[in-house]
Amino acid sequence: MQEGTASVVLDTTVIVKSLLKPAKHLPRNIYDRELSTHKKCRTIMRLLKKKRHFVYFSQSWTR
């Protein structure tokens, strides 16, 4: 890893919420909140791509 380069661990929720807009049938206040979250997740993904950070995905271990 180069000096000044960060590593980032992403939860799958960030990825999914960046790809999918919230359903329009949700109550208005929930839709607005989820749309804001969607936009923030898209910004995170865009910045990670632009800055070329190493991205790792978390794994859930269940039995």
mmCIF file as gemmi writes it, N, C-alpha and C atoms, coordinates in Angstrom:
data_model
loop_
_atom_site.group_PDB
_atom_site.id
_atom_site.type_symbol
_atom_site.label_atom_id
_atom_site.label_alt_id
_atom_site.label_comp_id
_atom_site.label_asym_id
_atom_site.label_entity_id
_atom_site.label_seq_id
_atom_site.pdbx_PDB_ins_code
_atom_site.Cartn_x
_atom_site.Cartn_y
_atom_site.Cartn_z
_atom_site.occupancy
_atom_site.B_iso_or_equiv
_atom_site.pdbx_formal_charge
_atom_site.auth_seq_id
_atom_site.auth_asym_id
_atom_site.pdbx_PDB_model_num
ATOM 1 N N . MET Axp A 1 ? 0.844 -1.174 0 1 0 ? 1 A 1
ATOM 2 C CA . MET Axp A 1 ? 0 0 0 1 0 ? 1 A 1
ATOM 3 C C . MET Axp A 1 ? 0.889 1.237 0 1 0 ? 1 A 1
ATOM 4 N N . GLN Axp A 2 ? 0.523 2.229 -0.801 1 0 ? 2 A 1
ATOM 5 C CA . GLN Axp A 2 ? 1.307 3.435 -0.905 1 0 ? 2 A 1
ATOM 6 C C . GLN Axp A 2 ? 1.033 4.351 0.274 1 0 ? 2 A 1
ATOM 7 N N . GLU Axp A 3 ? 2.031 5.194 0.587 1 0 ? 3 A 1
ATOM 8 C CA . GLU Axp A 3 ? 1.854 6.161 1.659 1 0 ? 3 A 1
ATOM 9 C C . GLU Axp A 3 ? 0.725 7.119 1.28 1 0 ? 3 A 1
ATOM 10 N N . GLY Axp A 4 ? -0.133 7.422 2.237 1 0 ? 4 A 1
ATOM 11 C CA . GLY Axp A 4 ? -1.238 8.325 1.977 1 0 ? 4 A 1
ATOM 12 C C . GLY Axp A 4 ? -2.477 7.652 1.424 1 0 ? 4 A 1
ATOM 13 N N . THR Axp A 5 ? -2.403 6.352 1.161 1 0 ? 5 A 1
ATOM 14 C CA . THR Axp A 5 ? -3.554 5.616 0.66 1 0 ? 5 A 1
ATOM 15 C C . THR Axp A 5 ? -4.261 4.95 1.834 1 0 ? 5 A 1
ATOM 16 N N . ALA Axp A 6 ? -5.558 5.066 1.859 1 0 ? 6 A 1
ATOM 17 C CA . ALA Axp A 6 ? -6.333 4.506 2.957 1 0 ? 6 A 1
ATOM 18 C C . ALA Axp A 6 ? -6.998 3.21 2.523 1 0 ? 6 A 1
ATOM 19 N N . SER Axp A 7 ? -7.268 2.376 3.511 1 0 ? 7 A 1
ATOM 20 C CA . SER Axp A 7 ? -8.064 1.174 3.289 1 0 ? 7 A 1
ATOM 21 C C . SER Axp A 7 ? -9.433 1.42 3.899 1 0 ? 7 A 1
ATOM 22 N N . VAL Axp A 8 ? -10.455 0.938 3.238 1 0 ? 8 A 1
ATOM 23 C CA . VAL Axp A 8 ? -11.825 1.165 3.69 1 0 ? 8 A 1
ATOM 24 C C . VAL Axp A 8 ? -12.557 -0.169 3.71 1 0 ? 8 A 1
ATOM 25 N N . VAL Axp A 9 ? -13.308 -0.424 4.781 1 0 ? 9 A 1
ATOM 26 C CA . VAL Axp A 9 ? -14.152 -1.604 4.854 1 0 ? 9 A 1
ATOM 27 C C . VAL Axp A 9 ? -15.594 -1.127 4.7 1 0 ? 9 A 1
ATOM 28 N N . LEU Axp A 10 ? -16.285 -1.678 3.712 1 0 ? 10 A 1
ATOM 29 C CA . LEU Axp A 10 ? -17.667 -1.288 3.457 1 0 ? 10 A 1
ATOM 30 C C . LEU Axp A 10 ? -18.626 -2.388 3.864 1 0 ? 10 A 1
ATOM 31 N N . ASP Axp A 11 ? -19.705 -1.972 4.478 1 0 ? 11 A 1
ATOM 32 C CA . ASP Axp A 11 ? -20.808 -2.881 4.752 1 0 ? 11 A 1
ATOM 33 C C . ASP Axp A 11 ? -21.65 -2.968 3.478 1 0 ? 11 A 1
ATOM 34 N N . THR Axp A 12 ? -22.228 -4.107 3.223 1 0 ? 12 A 1
ATOM 35 C CA . THR Axp A 12 ? -23.008 -4.26 1.998 1 0 ? 12 A 1
ATOM 36 C C . THR Axp A 12 ? -24.188 -3.289 1.937 1 0 ? 12 A 1
ATOM 37 N N . THR Axp A 13 ? -24.657 -2.816 3.081 1 0 ? 13 A 1
ATOM 38 C CA . THR Axp A 13 ? -25.755 -1.855 3.099 1 0 ? 13 A 1
ATOM 39 C C . THR Axp A 13 ? -25.395 -0.587 2.336 1 0 ? 13 A 1
ATOM 40 N N . VAL Axp A 14 ? -24.163 -0.114 2.49 1 0 ? 14 A 1
ATOM 41 C CA . VAL Axp A 14 ? -23.724 1.095 1.791 1 0 ? 14 A 1
ATOM 42 C C . VAL Axp A 14 ? -23.772 0.869 0.286 1 0 ? 14 A 1
ATOM 43 N N . ILE Axp A 15 ? -23.327 -0.286 -0.139 1 0 ? 15 A 1
ATOM 44 C CA . ILE Axp A 15 ? -23.3 -0.589 -1.574 1 0 ? 15 A 1
ATOM 45 C C . ILE Axp A 15 ? -24.726 -0.687 -2.125 1 0 ? 15 A 1
ATOM 46 N N . VAL Axp A 16 ? -25.579 -1.438 -1.436 1 0 ? 16 A 1
ATOM 47 C CA . VAL Axp A 16 ? -26.95 -1.629 -1.907 1 0 ? 16 A 1
ATOM 48 C C . VAL Axp A 16 ? -27.701 -0.299 -1.924 1 0 ? 16 A 1
ATOM 49 N N . LYS Axp A 17 ? -27.575 0.485 -0.857 1 0 ? 17 A 1
ATOM 50 C CA . LYS Axp A 17 ? -28.286 1.764 -0.805 1 0 ? 17 A 1
ATOM 51 C C . LYS Axp A 17 ? -27.748 2.76 -1.823 1 0 ? 17 A 1
ATOM 52 N N . SER Axp A 18 ? -26.498 2.59 -2.25 1 0 ? 18 A 1
ATOM 53 C CA . SER Axp A 18 ? -25.97 3.479 -3.289 1 0 ? 18 A 1
ATOM 54 C C . SER Axp A 18 ? -26.527 3.115 -4.663 1 0 ? 18 A 1
ATOM 55 N N . LEU Axp A 19 ? -26.911 1.866 -4.844 1 0 ? 19 A 1
ATOM 56 C CA . LEU Axp A 19 ? -27.401 1.401 -6.138 1 0 ? 19 A 1
ATOM 57 C C . LEU Axp A 19 ? -28.909 1.549 -6.308 1 0 ? 19 A 1
ATOM 58 N N . LEU Axp A 20 ? -29.64 1.37 -5.224 1 0 ? 20 A 1
ATOM 59 C CA . LEU Axp A 20 ? -31.107 1.334 -5.306 1 0 ? 20 A 1
ATOM 60 C C . LEU Axp A 20 ? -31.737 2.548 -4.633 1 0 ? 20 A 1
ATOM 61 N N . LYS Axp A 21 ? -32.619 3.213 -5.364 1 0 ? 21 A 1
ATOM 62 C CA . LYS Axp A 21 ? -33.388 4.303 -4.763 1 0 ? 21 A 1
ATOM 63 C C . LYS Axp A 21 ? -34.494 3.697 -3.902 1 0 ? 21 A 1
ATOM 64 N N . PRO Axp A 22 ? -34.94 4.438 -2.889 1 0 ? 22 A 1
ATOM 65 C CA . PRO Axp A 22 ? -36.025 3.909 -2.042 1 0 ? 22 A 1
ATOM 66 C C . PRO Axp A 22 ? -37.333 3.818 -2.813 1 0 ? 22 A 1
ATOM 67 N N . ALA Axp A 23 ? -38.196 2.938 -2.361 1 0 ? 23 A 1
ATOM 68 C CA . ALA Axp A 23 ? -39.508 2.753 -2.985 1 0 ? 23 A 1
ATOM 69 C C . ALA Axp A 23 ? -40.366 3.994 -2.765 1 0 ? 23 A 1
ATOM 70 N N . LYS Axp A 24 ? -41.058 4.408 -3.814 1 0 ? 24 A 1
ATOM 71 C CA . LYS Axp A 24 ? -41.869 5.62 -3.735 1 0 ? 24 A 1
ATOM 72 C C . LYS Axp A 24 ? -43.15 5.442 -2.923 1 0 ? 24 A 1
ATOM 73 N N . HIS Axp A 25 ? -43.499 4.215 -2.613 1 0 ? 25 A 1
ATOM 74 C CA . HIS Axp A 25 ? -44.725 3.979 -1.843 1 0 ? 25 A 1
ATOM 75 C C . HIS Axp A 25 ? -44.529 4.174 -0.342 1 0 ? 25 A 1
ATOM 76 N N . LEU Axp A 26 ? -43.309 4.422 0.095 1 0 ? 26 A 1
ATOM 77 C CA . LEU Axp A 26 ? -43.033 4.643 1.509 1 0 ? 26 A 1
ATOM 78 C C . LEU Axp A 26 ? -43.689 5.939 1.979 1 0 ? 26 A 1
ATOM 79 N N . PRO Axp A 27 ? -44.005 6.043 3.269 1 0 ? 27 A 1
ATOM 80 C CA . PRO Axp A 27 ? -44.491 7.32 3.791 1 0 ? 27 A 1
ATOM 81 C C . PRO Axp A 27 ? -43.471 8.431 3.488 1 0 ? 27 A 1
ATOM 82 N N . ARG Axp A 28 ? -43.958 9.618 3.249 1 0 ? 28 A 1
ATOM 83 C CA . ARG Axp A 28 ? -43.119 10.724 2.768 1 0 ? 28 A 1
ATOM 84 C C . ARG Axp A 28 ? -41.877 10.957 3.643 1 0 ? 28 A 1
ATOM 85 N N . ASN Axp A 29 ? -42.023 10.98 4.961 1 0 ? 29 A 1
ATOM 86 C CA . ASN Axp A 29 ? -40.872 11.252 5.829 1 0 ? 29 A 1
ATOM 87 C C . ASN Axp A 29 ? -39.826 10.144 5.74 1 0 ? 29 A 1
ATOM 88 N N . ILE Axp A 30 ? -40.268 8.908 5.616 1 0 ? 30 A 1
ATOM 89 C CA . ILE Axp A 30 ? -39.329 7.786 5.493 1 0 ? 30 A 1
ATOM 90 C C . ILE Axp A 30 ? -38.669 7.813 4.121 1 0 ? 30 A 1
ATOM 91 N N . TYR Axp A 31 ? -39.459 8.088 3.083 1 0 ? 31 A 1
ATOM 92 C CA . TYR Axp A 31 ? -38.901 8.19 1.732 1 0 ? 31 A 1
ATOM 93 C C . TYR Axp A 31 ? -37.823 9.272 1.673 1 0 ? 31 A 1
ATOM 94 N N . ASP Axp A 32 ? -38.105 10.447 2.246 1 0 ? 32 A 1
ATOM 95 C CA . ASP Axp A 32 ? -37.13 11.547 2.238 1 0 ? 32 A 1
ATOM 96 C C . ASP Axp A 32 ? -35.845 11.148 2.956 1 0 ? 32 A 1
ATOM 97 N N . ARG Axp A 33 ? -35.988 10.474 4.094 1 0 ? 33 A 1
ATOM 98 C CA . ARG Axp A 33 ? -34.812 10.029 4.857 1 0 ? 33 A 1
ATOM 99 C C . ARG Axp A 33 ? -34.002 9.019 4.06 1 0 ? 33 A 1
ATOM 100 N N . GLU Axp A 34 ? -34.686 8.055 3.454 1 0 ? 34 A 1
ATOM 101 C CA . GLU Axp A 34 ? -33.994 7.024 2.683 1 0 ? 34 A 1
ATOM 102 C C . GLU Axp A 34 ? -33.366 7.584 1.414 1 0 ? 34 A 1
ATOM 103 N N . LEU Axp A 35 ? -34.007 8.573 0.795 1 0 ? 35 A 1
ATOM 104 C CA . LEU Axp A 35 ? -33.432 9.213 -0.386 1 0 ? 35 A 1
ATOM 105 C C . LEU Axp A 35 ? -32.158 9.969 -0.01 1 0 ? 35 A 1
ATOM 106 N N . SER Axp A 36 ? -32.167 10.617 1.146 1 0 ? 36 A 1
ATOM 107 C CA . SER Axp A 36 ? -30.966 11.299 1.642 1 0 ? 36 A 1
ATOM 108 C C . SER Axp A 36 ? -29.844 10.287 1.886 1 0 ? 36 A 1
ATOM 109 N N . THR Axp A 37 ? -30.189 9.156 2.48 1 0 ? 37 A 1
ATOM 110 C CA . THR Axp A 37 ? -29.209 8.099 2.712 1 0 ? 37 A 1
ATOM 111 C C . THR Axp A 37 ? -28.665 7.572 1.385 1 0 ? 37 A 1
ATOM 112 N N . HIS Axp A 38 ? -29.526 7.375 0.412 1 0 ? 38 A 1
ATOM 113 C CA . HIS Axp A 38 ? -29.121 6.923 -0.925 1 0 ? 38 A 1
ATOM 114 C C . HIS Axp A 38 ? -28.088 7.875 -1.519 1 0 ? 38 A 1
ATOM 115 N N . LYS Axp A 39 ? -28.363 9.163 -1.443 1 0 ? 39 A 1
ATOM 116 C CA . LYS Axp A 39 ? -27.446 10.166 -2.006 1 0 ? 39 A 1
ATOM 117 C C . LYS Axp A 39 ? -26.104 10.163 -1.276 1 0 ? 39 A 1
ATOM 118 N N . LYS Axp A 40 ? -26.123 10.014 0.031 1 0 ? 40 A 1
ATOM 119 C CA . LYS Axp A 40 ? -24.881 9.965 0.806 1 0 ? 40 A 1
ATOM 120 C C . LYS Axp A 40 ? -24.058 8.721 0.443 1 0 ? 40 A 1
ATOM 121 N N . CYS Axp A 41 ? -24.729 7.592 0.283 1 0 ? 41 A 1
ATOM 122 C CA . CYS Axp A 41 ? -24.03 6.354 -0.086 1 0 ? 41 A 1
ATOM 123 C C . CYS Axp A 41 ? -23.437 6.469 -1.485 1 0 ? 41 A 1
ATOM 124 N N . ARG Axp A 42 ? -24.152 7.085 -2.41 1 0 ? 42 A 1
ATOM 125 C CA . ARG Axp A 42 ? -23.611 7.313 -3.764 1 0 ? 42 A 1
ATOM 126 C C . ARG Axp A 42 ? -22.376 8.194 -3.706 1 0 ? 42 A 1
ATOM 127 N N . THR Axp A 43 ? -22.424 9.216 -2.861 1 0 ? 43 A 1
ATOM 128 C CA . THR Axp A 43 ? -21.265 10.105 -2.704 1 0 ? 43 A 1
ATOM 129 C C . THR Axp A 43 ? -20.073 9.34 -2.151 1 0 ? 43 A 1
ATOM 130 N N . ILE Axp A 44 ? -20.299 8.5 -1.163 1 0 ? 44 A 1
ATOM 131 C CA . ILE Axp A 44 ? -19.222 7.685 -0.593 1 0 ? 44 A 1
ATOM 132 C C . ILE Axp A 44 ? -18.595 6.82 -1.676 1 0 ? 44 A 1
ATOM 133 N N . MET Axp A 45 ? -19.425 6.135 -2.456 1 0 ? 45 A 1
ATOM 134 C CA . MET Axp A 45 ? -18.903 5.252 -3.506 1 0 ? 45 A 1
ATOM 135 C C . MET Axp A 45 ? -18.132 6.048 -4.565 1 0 ? 45 A 1
ATOM 136 N N . ARG Axp A 46 ? -18.655 7.207 -4.94 1 0 ? 46 A 1
ATOM 137 C CA . ARG Axp A 46 ? -17.995 8.051 -5.934 1 0 ? 46 A 1
ATOM 138 C C . ARG Axp A 46 ? -16.626 8.524 -5.427 1 0 ? 46 A 1
ATOM 139 N N . LEU Axp A 47 ? -16.563 8.952 -4.171 1 0 ? 47 A 1
ATOM 140 C CA . LEU Axp A 47 ? -15.299 9.42 -3.598 1 0 ? 47 A 1
ATOM 141 C C . LEU Axp A 47 ? -14.27 8.298 -3.505 1 0 ? 47 A 1
ATOM 142 N N . LEU Axp A 48 ? -14.736 7.111 -3.116 1 0 ? 48 A 1
ATOM 143 C CA . LEU Axp A 48 ? -13.815 5.975 -3.034 1 0 ? 48 A 1
ATOM 144 C C . LEU Axp A 48 ? -13.239 5.642 -4.406 1 0 ? 48 A 1
ATOM 145 N N . LYS Axp A 49 ? -14.062 5.707 -5.425 1 0 ? 49 A 1
ATOM 146 C CA . LYS Axp A 49 ? -13.589 5.432 -6.786 1 0 ? 49 A 1
ATOM 147 C C . LYS Axp A 49 ? -12.606 6.507 -7.244 1 0 ? 49 A 1
ATOM 148 N N . LYS Axp A 50 ? -12.945 7.752 -6.978 1 0 ? 50 A 1
ATOM 149 C CA . LYS Axp A 50 ? -12.106 8.873 -7.399 1 0 ? 50 A 1
ATOM 150 C C . LYS Axp A 50 ? -10.745 8.855 -6.705 1 0 ? 50 A 1
ATOM 151 N N . LYS Axp A 51 ? -10.739 8.571 -5.411 1 0 ? 51 A 1
ATOM 152 C CA . LYS Axp A 51 ? -9.498 8.59 -4.621 1 0 ? 51 A 1
ATOM 153 C C . LYS Axp A 51 ? -8.712 7.293 -4.732 1 0 ? 51 A 1
ATOM 154 N N . ARG Axp A 52 ? -9.308 6.29 -5.37 1 0 ? 52 A 1
ATOM 155 C CA . ARG Axp A 52 ? -8.657 4.995 -5.566 1 0 ? 52 A 1
ATOM 156 C C . ARG Axp A 52 ? -8.206 4.338 -4.251 1 0 ? 52 A 1
ATOM 157 N N . HIS Axp A 53 ? -9.087 4.364 -3.271 1 0 ? 53 A 1
ATOM 158 C CA . HIS Axp A 53 ? -8.813 3.702 -1.996 1 0 ? 53 A 1
ATOM 159 C C . HIS Axp A 53 ? -8.972 2.196 -2.161 1 0 ? 53 A 1
ATOM 160 N N . PHE Axp A 54 ? -8.254 1.443 -1.34 1 0 ? 54 A 1
ATOM 161 C CA . PHE Axp A 54 ? -8.455 0.004 -1.285 1 0 ? 54 A 1
ATOM 162 C C . PHE Axp A 54 ? -9.765 -0.237 -0.537 1 0 ? 54 A 1
ATOM 163 N N . VAL Axp A 55 ? -10.664 -0.986 -1.146 1 0 ? 55 A 1
ATOM 164 C CA . VAL Axp A 55 ? -11.967 -1.23 -0.541 1 0 ? 55 A 1
ATOM 165 C C . VAL Axp A 55 ? -12.091 -2.714 -0.224 1 0 ? 55 A 1
ATOM 166 N N . TYR Axp A 56 ? -12.464 -2.986 1.011 1 0 ? 56 A 1
ATOM 167 C CA . TYR Axp A 56 ? -12.699 -4.352 1.46 1 0 ? 56 A 1
ATOM 168 C C . TYR Axp A 56 ? -14.16 -4.471 1.837 1 0 ? 56 A 1
ATOM 169 N N . PHE Axp A 57 ? -14.721 -5.652 1.674 1 0 ? 57 A 1
ATOM 170 C CA . PHE Axp A 57 ? -16.113 -5.886 2.021 1 0 ? 57 A 1
ATOM 171 C C . PHE Axp A 57 ? -16.178 -6.761 3.241 1 0 ? 57 A 1
ATOM 172 N N . SER Axp A 58 ? -17.012 -6.355 4.189 1 0 ? 58 A 1
ATOM 173 C CA . SER Axp A 58 ? -17.146 -7.135 5.418 1 0 ? 58 A 1
ATOM 174 C C . SER Axp A 58 ? -17.86 -8.445 5.12 1 0 ? 58 A 1
ATOM 175 N N . GLN Axp A 59 ? -17.577 -9.432 5.939 1 0 ? 59 A 1
ATOM 176 C CA . GLN Axp A 59 ? -18.229 -10.731 5.789 1 0 ? 59 A 1
ATOM 177 C C . GLN Axp A 59 ? -18.971 -11.043 7.082 1 0 ? 59 A 1
ATOM 178 N N . SER Axp A 60 ? -20.13 -11.597 6.926 1 0 ? 60 A 1
ATOM 179 C CA . SER Axp A 60 ? -20.912 -12.013 8.077 1 0 ? 60 A 1
ATOM 180 C C . SER Axp A 60 ? -20.765 -13.531 8.208 1 0 ? 60 A 1
ATOM 181 N N . TRP Axp A 61 ? -20.334 -13.967 9.357 1 0 ? 61 A 1
ATOM 182 C CA . TRP Axp A 61 ? -20.161 -15.397 9.583 1 0 ? 61 A 1
ATOM 183 C C . TRP Axp A 61 ? -21.332 -15.874 10.417 1 0 ? 61 A 1
ATOM 184 N N . THR Axp A 62 ? -22.174 -16.697 9.817 1 0 ? 62 A 1
ATOM 185 C CA . THR Axp A 62 ? -23.317 -17.263 10.547 1 0 ? 62 A 1
ATOM 186 C C . THR Axp A 62 ? -23.269 -18.773 10.438 1 0 ? 62 A 1
ATOM 187 N N . ARG Axp A 63 ? -23.851 -19.389 11.402 1 0 ? 63 A 1
ATOM 188 C CA . ARG Axp A 63 ? -23.914 -20.861 11.401 1 0 ? 63 A 1
ATOM 189 C C . ARG Axp A 63 ? -25.333 -21.31 11.514 1 0 ? 63 A 1
